[in-house]
């Protein structure tokens, strides 16, 4: 069978982890193909909240292989903490999880550079999670990086020291920031031993062997399309390709093998950190969305900026990714809204109206919105599209007509079973 993809269509935090967990039993392999511990995929397993940062969200399903692909960057410290949290729930974790030997390692000095660089920007901060993601991808593209496969090398310590010395030179350009490198190194080398307990594989051969046998594979993205380094709100983006194209480079599979692309979007929009956000509500309504939706970062804990659903932005993301199936999450957050709005065009500062994203989103003067009637009821117990309130059916039609894509999934709560499948 070909590869199916799940990815975010907004600025991340769309609820991808829950959907991966729900669908994972249908697949032989679940793979993360990009990003790193800046991701925070929240799942509720038997009523307990679980947050995954590096490990694929299919790990809670027995008989499913989980692969951290070559496009992912791994911080051994974060990975080790995540593993320790999972051991009480998964006794055979080493049998379920594999790591690509070509995945790059986040070093302590990468996080130091991230902190110093962001601190030096002052009010022009891009909103980095300070996890060392950007500096690690810089070393990757600059051909200076350390990879998981290097851990087995006899001269690993020498390679590590050489990169650290380069980082020391690089850090001299920034004002000093507090960072205990000695303590961080102790933790890092201890965590490396935990990492080495998991199978390290030539993932491109490994994954293609499953394709040759006709097995089903699910590729899991992190962050969202609007954080893609090429097609997002540059420079307020992440350092990897969060789109469907990233699946091929992040796993080593041919594009012809991709079948279904399931795009995840909230019924409203959120964003963490700096950067343009056309439909943002900097008022009491935005605060209400944040409170009702518990909109605080799973990785950073930072409050998320909130706004209405932006159909211009959503259509753009669907086009870029070739989305075949749309999943709308957190529709239940709007349960108590008598009315709510969705954006269907932009008024630009030059006076024109546009249904396309401009080169710079700062060119947008305002979002043009339409108001829709709320349903004012709890959605518990509804498990068919046909039984949804009429007001939600109207909302669904607006989204489908504008985006020219079918809504195949609708999440009505955080639980694994609170998903309506069409």
C-alpha positions as CSV (number, residue, x, y, z in Angstrom):
1,X,0.0,0.0,0.0
2,X,1.1,3.6,-0.5
3,X,1.9,6.1,2.2
4,X,-0.7,8.3,3.9
5,X,0.2,11.6,5.4
6,X,-1.1,13.6,8.4
7,X,0.0,17.2,8.8
8,X,-1.1,20.6,10.1
9,X,-2.6,23.2,7.9
10,X,-2.2,26.2,10.2
11,X,0.5,27.4,12.6
12,X,0.8,24.1,14.5
13,X,-1.2,22.8,17.5
14,X,-4.0,21.6,15.3
15,X,-4.5,18.3,17.1
16,X,-2.5,16.0,14.8
17,X,-1.4,13.7,17.6
18,X,-4.9,12.6,18.4
19,X,-5.7,11.9,14.8
20,X,-2.5,9.8,14.3
21,X,-3.3,7.9,17.5
22,X,-6.9,7.2,16.3
23,X,-5.8,6.0,12.8
24,X,-2.6,4.3,13.8
25,X,-4.1,0.8,14.2
26,X,-4.8,0.7,10.4
27,X,-1.1,1.0,9.6
28,X,2.0,-1.2,10.0
29,X,4.3,1.8,10.5
30,X,4.0,5.3,11.8
31,X,6.8,7.7,11.0
32,X,7.8,11.2,12.1
33,X,9.4,12.9,9.1
34,X,10.6,16.4,10.3
35,X,10.9,18.7,13.2
36,X,12.2,18.0,16.7
37,X,11.4,18.5,20.3
38,X,9.8,21.8,19.5
39,X,6.7,19.7,18.6
40,X,4.1,18.9,21.2
41,X,1.6,16.3,20.2
42,X,-1.1,15.9,22.9
43,X,-3.1,12.6,23.3
44,X,-5.6,11.4,25.9
45,X,-5.1,7.7,26.5
46,X,-7.7,6.2,28.9
47,X,-8.4,9.7,30.2
48,X,-4.7,10.4,30.9
49,X,-2.9,13.3,29.1
50,X,0.2,12.3,27.2
51,X,2.5,14.7,25.4
52,X,4.9,13.5,22.8
53,X,7.7,15.7,21.5
54,X,9.9,13.4,19.3
55,X,8.4,10.0,19.4
56,X,5.6,9.2,16.8
57,X,2.0,9.3,18.1
58,X,1.4,5.7,17.0
59,X,3.5,4.4,19.9
60,X,0.5,3.6,22.1
61,X,-0.8,1.1,19.5
62,X,0.5,-2.4,20.0
63,X,1.8,-4.1,16.8
64,X,2.6,-0.8,15.2
65,X,6.3,0.1,14.3
66,X,7.2,3.7,15.0
67,X,10.1,5.3,13.2
68,X,11.9,8.6,13.9
69,X,12.9,9.6,10.4
70,X,16.1,11.1,9.0
71,X,14.4,14.5,8.7
72,X,13.9,14.8,12.5
73,X,16.5,16.4,14.8
74,X,16.8,14.7,18.2
75,X,17.8,16.1,21.6
76,X,18.9,13.1,23.6
77,X,17.9,14.8,26.9
78,X,14.4,15.4,25.8
79,X,14.2,12.0,24.2
80,X,15.4,10.3,27.4
81,X,12.8,12.1,29.5
82,X,10.0,11.2,27.0
83,X,11.1,7.5,27.1
84,X,11.1,7.4,30.9
85,X,7.5,8.8,31.0
86,X,6.4,6.2,28.5
87,X,7.9,3.2,30.2
88,X,5.1,2.9,32.8
89,X,2.6,2.7,29.9
90,X,4.5,0.7,27.3
91,X,6.6,-2.2,28.5
92,X,8.0,-3.1,25.1
93,X,9.0,0.3,23.9
94,X,12.3,-0.8,22.5
95,X,10.4,-3.2,20.2
96,X,8.0,-0.5,19.0
97,X,10.4,2.4,18.3
98,X,13.3,2.7,15.8
99,X,15.5,5.6,14.9
100,X,17.1,6.6,11.6
101,X,20.8,6.6,11.7
102,X,20.7,9.7,9.5
103,X,18.7,11.8,12.0
104,X,20.7,14.7,13.3
105,X,21.5,15.3,17.0
106,X,20.9,18.4,18.9
107,X,23.9,19.2,21.0
108,X,23.9,21.3,24.2
109,X,25.7,24.1,22.3
110,X,22.9,24.2,19.8
111,X,20.5,25.2,22.5
112,X,23.1,27.7,23.8
113,X,23.3,29.3,20.3
114,X,19.5,29.3,20.1
115,X,19.2,31.1,23.4
116,X,22.0,33.6,22.7
117,X,20.8,34.4,19.1
118,X,17.2,34.9,20.2
119,X,18.2,37.0,23.1
120,X,20.3,39.3,20.9
121,X,17.3,40.0,18.6
122,X,15.5,42.0,21.4
123,X,12.1,43.1,20.2
124,X,12.7,41.4,16.8
125,X,12.5,37.9,18.3
126,X,11.1,35.2,16.0
127,X,9.5,33.3,18.9
128,X,12.0,30.3,18.9
129,X,11.2,27.5,21.4
130,X,14.9,27.6,22.3
131,X,15.2,23.9,21.8
132,X,18.2,24.2,19.5
133,X,16.2,23.3,16.4
134,X,17.4,26.1,14.1
135,X,21.1,25.8,14.9
136,X,20.9,22.1,14.4
137,X,19.4,22.4,10.9
138,X,22.0,25.1,10.2
139,X,24.7,22.6,10.9
140,X,22.9,20.0,8.9
141,X,22.8,22.2,5.8
142,X,26.2,23.5,6.5
143,X,27.5,19.9,6.5
144,X,28.8,20.1,10.1
145,X,26.2,18.0,11.9
146,X,26.4,15.0,14.1
147,X,24.0,12.2,13.3
148,X,22.6,9.3,15.3
149,X,24.8,6.9,13.3
150,X,27.9,8.7,14.6
151,X,27.2,7.5,18.1
152,X,28.6,4.2,17.1
153,X,31.8,5.7,15.7
154,X,35.1,5.2,17.6
155,X,36.0,8.8,17.2
156,X,32.6,10.2,18.2
157,X,34.0,12.2,21.2
158,X,36.5,13.9,18.8
159,X,33.7,14.7,16.4
160,X,31.6,16.1,19.2
161,X,34.5,18.2,20.5
162,X,35.3,19.6,17.1
163,X,31.7,20.8,16.6
164,X,31.6,22.2,20.1
165,X,34.7,24.3,19.5
166,X,33.2,25.7,16.3
167,X,30.1,26.6,18.3
168,X,32.2,28.4,20.9
169,X,33.7,30.6,18.1
170,X,30.2,31.3,16.7
171,X,28.9,32.3,20.2
172,X,31.4,35.1,20.5
173,X,29.3,37.3,18.2
174,X,26.5,37.4,20.7
175,X,26.2,39.1,24.2
176,X,26.8,36.6,27.0
177,X,23.8,34.6,28.3
178,X,23.7,32.3,31.3
179,X,24.1,28.6,30.2
180,X,25.7,25.9,32.3
181,X,27.4,23.9,29.5
182,X,29.2,21.5,31.9
183,X,25.9,20.4,33.6
184,X,24.2,20.2,30.2
185,X,26.9,18.0,28.8
186,X,26.7,15.6,31.7
187,X,23.0,15.2,31.1
188,X,23.5,14.9,27.4
189,X,26.0,12.1,27.5
190,X,23.9,10.2,30.0
191,X,20.9,10.6,27.7
192,X,22.9,9.4,24.7
193,X,23.2,6.0,26.4
194,X,19.4,5.8,26.6
195,X,19.2,6.7,22.9
196,X,21.6,3.9,22.0
197,X,19.2,1.3,23.5
198,X,16.9,1.7,20.5
199,X,17.5,0.1,17.1
200,X,19.4,2.5,14.8
201,X,18.5,1.6,11.2
202,X,19.2,2.6,7.6
203,X,15.6,4.0,7.6
204,X,15.4,4.6,3.8
205,X,16.0,0.9,3.1
206,X,13.9,-0.1,6.1
207,X,10.8,1.9,5.1
208,X,11.0,1.0,1.5
209,X,11.1,-2.7,2.4
210,X,7.7,-2.3,3.9
211,X,6.4,-0.6,0.8
212,X,7.7,-3.4,-1.3
213,X,5.7,-5.9,0.8
214,X,2.6,-3.8,0.4
215,X,2.4,-2.7,4.0
216,X,0.6,0.5,5.0
217,X,2.6,3.5,6.3
218,X,1.4,6.7,8.0
219,X,3.7,9.7,8.0
220,X,3.2,12.2,10.8
221,X,4.2,15.9,10.5
222,X,5.0,18.3,13.2
223,X,4.2,22.1,13.5
224,X,2.0,23.4,10.6
225,X,2.1,24.5,7.0
226,X,2.4,28.2,7.9
227,X,5.6,27.4,9.7
228,X,7.2,25.8,6.7
229,X,10.6,27.2,6.0
230,X,9.7,27.8,2.3
231,X,6.0,28.4,2.3
232,X,5.2,29.7,5.8
233,X,5.2,33.2,7.2
234,X,9.0,33.7,6.7
235,X,11.1,34.5,8.7
236,X,8.7,33.6,11.5
237,X,8.9,29.9,10.7
238,X,10.6,26.7,11.7
239,X,13.7,25.3,10.0
240,X,12.2,22.3,8.2
241,X,9.6,21.6,5.5
242,X,6.4,20.9,7.3
243,X,4.5,20.2,4.1
244,X,3.8,17.0,2.1
245,X,7.1,17.5,0.2
246,X,9.0,17.0,3.5
247,X,7.7,13.4,3.7
248,X,9.9,12.4,0.8
249,X,13.1,14.0,2.0
250,X,12.4,13.2,5.7
251,X,11.9,9.5,5.1
252,X,13.5,8.6,1.8
253,X,10.4,7.5,0.0
254,X,9.3,8.4,-3.6
255,X,6.6,10.9,-4.1
256,X,4.6,8.4,-6.2
257,X,4.0,6.4,-3.1
258,X,2.0,9.1,-1.4
259,X,-1.7,8.4,-1.6
260,X,-3.8,10.2,0.9
261,X,-3.0,13.5,2.6
262,X,-5.1,14.2,5.7
263,X,-4.8,17.9,6.6
264,X,-5.7,19.0,10.2
265,X,-7.1,22.4,11.0
266,X,-8.9,23.8,14.1
267,X,-12.3,25.4,13.8
268,X,-10.5,28.6,14.7
269,X,-6.8,29.6,14.4
270,X,-4.0,29.8,16.9
271,X,-0.4,30.8,16.8
272,X,2.5,30.7,19.3
273,X,5.3,33.2,19.3
274,X,5.9,36.2,17.0
275,X,4.9,36.7,13.4
276,X,1.9,37.9,11.3
277,X,-1.6,36.4,12.1
278,X,-4.3,38.0,9.9
279,X,-7.4,36.8,11.8
280,X,-6.0,37.3,15.4
281,X,-8.4,38.6,18.0
282,X,-6.6,40.8,20.5
283,X,-9.7,41.3,22.6
284,X,-12.1,39.5,25.0
285,X,-13.2,37.1,22.3
286,X,-9.7,36.0,21.7
287,X,-9.3,35.5,25.5
288,X,-12.5,33.5,25.5
289,X,-11.2,31.2,22.7
290,X,-7.9,30.7,24.6
291,X,-9.7,29.9,27.8
292,X,-12.3,27.6,26.3
293,X,-9.7,25.8,24.1
294,X,-7.0,25.6,26.8
295,X,-4.7,27.2,24.3
296,X,-1.3,27.0,26.0
297,X,1.7,25.4,24.2
298,X,2.3,21.7,24.9
299,X,6.0,22.2,24.6
300,X,6.6,25.8,25.9
301,X,3.5,26.4,28.0
302,X,3.2,29.8,26.3
303,X,-0.3,31.2,25.8
304,X,-1.4,30.9,22.2
305,X,-2.7,33.8,20.2
306,X,-6.2,33.1,19.0
307,X,-8.4,34.2,16.1
308,X,-11.2,33.1,13.8
309,X,-10.8,30.4,11.2
310,X,-9.1,31.9,8.1
311,X,-10.4,30.2,4.9
312,X,-7.9,32.1,2.6
313,X,-5.0,30.7,4.6
314,X,-6.6,27.3,4.8
315,X,-7.2,27.0,1.1
316,X,-3.5,28.0,0.5
317,X,-2.3,25.2,2.8
318,X,-4.6,22.7,1.2
319,X,-3.3,23.7,-2.3
320,X,0.4,23.5,-1.2
321,X,0.0,20.0,0.4
322,X,-2.5,18.4,-2.0
323,X,-4.9,17.6,0.8
324,X,-7.4,14.9,0.0
325,X,-9.2,14.7,3.3
326,X,-9.8,17.6,5.7
327,X,-10.1,17.1,9.5
328,X,-11.5,19.9,11.6
329,X,-10.6,19.7,15.3
330,X,-11.9,21.5,18.4
331,X,-15.3,22.3,17.0
332,X,-16.5,21.8,20.5
333,X,-14.7,24.9,21.7
334,X,-17.4,26.9,19.9
335,X,-20.2,25.1,21.6
336,X,-21.2,28.1,23.8
337,X,-20.8,30.8,21.1
338,X,-24.1,32.3,20.0
339,X,-22.4,33.5,16.9
340,X,-18.8,33.2,15.5
341,X,-17.0,34.4,12.4
342,X,-14.8,33.0,9.6
343,X,-12.6,34.9,7.3
344,X,-13.2,34.5,3.6
345,X,-11.1,37.3,2.0
346,X,-8.5,40.0,2.8
347,X,-8.7,43.8,2.5
348,X,-5.2,44.8,1.5
349,X,-3.5,48.1,2.5
350,X,-3.7,49.1,-1.2
351,X,-7.5,49.0,-1.0
352,X,-7.9,45.8,-3.1
353,X,-9.7,42.6,-1.9
354,X,-7.8,39.3,-2.2
355,X,-8.4,35.7,-1.7
356,X,-4.7,34.9,-2.0
357,X,-2.0,35.2,0.6
358,X,0.2,38.2,-0.3
359,X,4.0,37.9,-0.3
360,X,4.1,39.6,3.1
361,X,1.1,39.1,5.4
362,X,1.8,42.6,6.7
363,X,0.2,43.8,3.4
364,X,-3.2,42.8,4.9
365,X,-5.2,45.6,6.4
366,X,-8.0,43.4,7.8
367,X,-9.8,40.1,7.4
368,X,-13.2,40.2,5.8
369,X,-15.4,37.9,7.8
370,X,-18.9,36.4,7.7
371,X,-20.9,35.7,10.8
372,X,-22.4,32.3,11.4
373,X,-24.9,31.1,14.0
374,X,-23.7,28.9,16.8
375,X,-25.4,25.7,17.9
376,X,-25.3,26.3,21.7
377,X,-25.3,22.7,22.7
378,X,-22.9,19.9,23.8
379,X,-21.8,17.5,21.1
380,X,-21.3,14.5,23.4
381,X,-22.9,11.3,22.0
382,X,-22.9,12.5,18.4
383,X,-21.0,10.0,16.2
384,X,-22.4,10.6,12.7
385,X,-22.2,13.7,10.4
386,X,-25.9,13.3,9.7
387,X,-26.7,13.9,13.4
388,X,-24.8,17.2,13.7
389,X,-26.6,20.4,14.5
390,X,-27.7,22.3,11.4
391,X,-25.5,25.2,12.3
392,X,-22.4,22.9,12.1
393,X,-23.6,21.6,8.7
394,X,-23.7,25.2,7.5
395,X,-20.2,25.8,8.8
396,X,-18.9,22.6,7.1
397,X,-20.5,23.7,3.8
398,X,-18.8,27.1,3.9
399,X,-15.4,25.4,4.6
400,X,-15.8,22.8,1.9
401,X,-17.1,25.2,-0.8
402,X,-14.3,27.7,-0.2
403,X,-11.5,25.1,0.1
404,X,-12.9,22.7,-2.4
405,X,-12.0,19.8,-0.1
406,X,-14.2,17.3,1.7
407,X,-14.3,17.3,5.5
408,X,-13.8,13.6,6.4
409,X,-13.2,13.9,10.1
410,X,-14.6,16.2,12.8
411,X,-13.2,16.2,16.3
412,X,-15.8,17.0,19.0
413,X,-13.6,16.6,22.1
414,X,-10.0,15.6,23.2
415,X,-10.7,11.9,23.8
416,X,-9.6,9.2,21.3
417,X,-13.3,8.2,20.7
418,X,-14.5,11.8,20.3
419,X,-14.0,11.8,16.5
420,X,-16.7,11.6,13.9
421,X,-15.6,9.8,10.7
422,X,-17.5,10.4,7.5
